[in-house]
Amino acid sequence: MDALKTLGFKRHLMTAISFFLPVICAAGFLLAIGNIMGGESINDFSKAFTFADTMSTMGGYGLGFLPMIVSTAIAYSIADKPGIAPGLIVGFVAHGINTGFIGGIASGFVVGIITLLFYQNVKVPKWMEGLMPTLIVPFVSSFLGGMVMYYILGMPINYLVKILTSYLMNLDSSQLLIYGLIIGVLSSIDYGGPINKTVFAVVFTMFSEGIYGPLTVLIGASMITPFGYGFTLILQKIFKKNVFDKQDIETLKSAIPMGFCQITEGCFPIVFKNWLKNMIATGIGGGVFGALSMFWGCDSHIPASGMFAVPTMTGNHGLLFILALVIGSVVQALTFIIIMKPVNPNEMVEIEEKEEEEIDFKDLKIF
């Protein structure tokens, strides 16, 4: 029971998110490219299908089975390798009973804890020890975890998801602005860190139930920082106040293109010079974008991929998304110019870095 006291639910959830984010990015790009090319999901492989259809179908597979991925990742994080098989099986149960992403999280924790307790508290004869990892643990943990999902957690989770979906579907204009503002701020202020990942876990739950607005806010808010710096580069000339030195400008040459793909990490050399002021400017810009995006009903049908998500939006929502992104980025740029001290544009101000150890390949062995 001591293991439960030090379990650390947040740690295992963050591990799971780091596991399935690459799946979401890969599947999102596949789906986006397929949709741009006019692809549709393949339901009957005996009939003719196009290359675009294969892209859309692969992307759909990756996004459709995320409950199993998150369940397996959490179970693995809790119980190590013994948690993989039961995590996958009970994740399929969560998917099958339509508990969505929340069900995947719940099943991962349930089966992970069961597996951990089983290993720590059940002793078997020596002749059975070889069967523990391949038969006994996967079978018992999967059985118990599945029963918990079927008979205890399944219906309450379904009920909660329906209540949440109904509530979010009926938000009025002022509520949309407030929720968009909150999601935009939280999604942008730590540049893809734990706050962003926690918000992602929440908004992806809504996305899996067909509510696309909140996750669309997160996509755009993750791009606010590089785009805001891009507008800062232009506006600092108009206001005759240089806030970027020569090194910052070199950084932006790669950071801005990375921003189109929803990758914020390229901005870190600038952010780390003054974390607080950057966070304030980014938060204000992200909040403005989020409020506008939610209010205008922007609706990305893939959960990542940055600007590649725009073609998946319905009607004129793609154009409104870009407009909200421009407005939020300009607001961030103006805030950044106001609160930052001017610098000499020809100076090179770099962050002090520790000297890296030389790589020695002498100990490298290939078996």
Order of alpha helices (4+ residues) and beta strands (2+ residues): alpha-alpha-alpha-alpha-alpha-alpha-alpha-alpha-alpha-alpha-alpha-alpha-alpha-alpha-alpha
